[in-house]
Amino acid sequence: MQTHTATALNSPRYAKTIEVSKRVRWDIDHDVIRGRNFDLAHPFLPDGLSLADELPFLSPSEHRFLSQVQGRTYANMFGLVERFIGAKMLELSRDHWLGDQTALEAIVRVTDEELKHQELFRRIELLVAAHMPAGYRFDVSPNDVAAFVLGKCTWAVLALTCHIELFSQAHYRASIDTAPDLSPLFKDVFLFHWREESQHAVIDELEWEREDAKLENDAQRDAAVDDLIALVVGVDGILQAQAKADAGYFLQVCGMAQEGARAEQVNATVLKAYRWQYIVSGALEPRFQQMLGKLVSGTQMERIQTALAPLTYAVPARAQAMSAMVQ
């Protein structure tokens, strides 16, 4: 009864996401791709995400190519995570089948849009692959990752989902939108992606709060926090493997040695960039911190922060400087 009451009280917020979803609705071919291909004369990811500027020995063309390698993985990673996000949203819709039909429509719309996003990123990979040198690998199975993630409790899955959809917005607003000379097609992909993800994050928050209301005691919430930490560890494992593959591909294409001081710097920087992009930037996002802080105790927050502590080195120097200025 309590969760049904909460859903009814939040019905206007679900309704607002429907209204915006209808207004910003876009088509992959007509609005995003528009018959274009990727121009490799332009970078894909800005330095604020790729951290390519932390490798001063790169030539301009190498600097640009590293941003393109990371941008290709960036698109593939979103295609990967949207597999489990869509599946979880379908599962959550069951709770609303015979309840608030506004909430049901809002969640069905999220699922439909996530399926469209998966198709978009599959298309982007094909377009990029047609122009970039052979040898790139993204061997992570979306179904295997989804099976792992969906094996955790719904509270933890929604926490991770909210984290992902908030950092995707933060990346676009703070880095991609304002970066000069990015690939116009790459920029448009994430402009249109951002427009729909903005509504998805609202649904994540509403469903996460609804799921939190089902937890009956501290032991259940402790178990949920354990699952969230396990998901972060799992994501980091994926990042370590992909960073190694991407750094190796970059070094090979650029004709650089696979071993030695410069190779070590490339490997370390790509891993740092991925930890920044997919874990740390989201964990530091104020909206995510506020949401998480409402749902966990001080002790539980400390456990989460302790788990994240080994990754916090990945905050770029420029972000640290900006934070110091704000403080």
Sequence and secondary structure as in RCSB ss.txt:
>XXXX:A:sequence
MQTHTATALNSPRYAKTIEVSKRVRWDIDHDVIRGRNFDLAHPFLPDGLSLADELPFLSPSEHRFLSQVQGRTYA
NMFGLVERFIGAKMLELSRDHWLGDQTALEAIVRVTDEELKHQELFRRIELLVAAHMPAGYRFDVSPNDVAAFVL
GKCTWAVLALTCHIELFSQAHYRASIDTAPDLSPLFKDVFLFHWREESQHAVIDELEWEREDAKLENDAQRDAAV
DDLIALVVGVDGILQAQAKADAGYFLQVCGMAQEGARAEQVNATVLKAYRWQYIVSGALEPRFQQMLGKLVSGTQ
MERIQTALAPLTYAVPARAQAMSAMVQ
>XXXX:A:secstr
 HHHHHHHHTHHHHHHHHHHHHHH   IIIIIITT    TTS SS HHHH GGG TT  HHHHHHHHHHHHHHHH
HHHHHHHHHHHHHHHHHHGGGTTS HHHHHHHHHHHHHHHHHHHHHHHHHHHHHTTS TT      HHHHHHHHH
TS HHHHHHHHHHHHHHHHHHIIIIITT TT  HHHHHHHHHHHHHHHHHHHHHHHHHHHHHTT  SHHHHHHHH
HHHHHHHHHHHHHHHHHHHHHHHHHHHHTT  SSSHHHHHHHHHHHHHHHIIIIIHHHT HHHHHHHHHHS HHH
HHHHHHHHGGGGGGS HHHHHHHHHH 
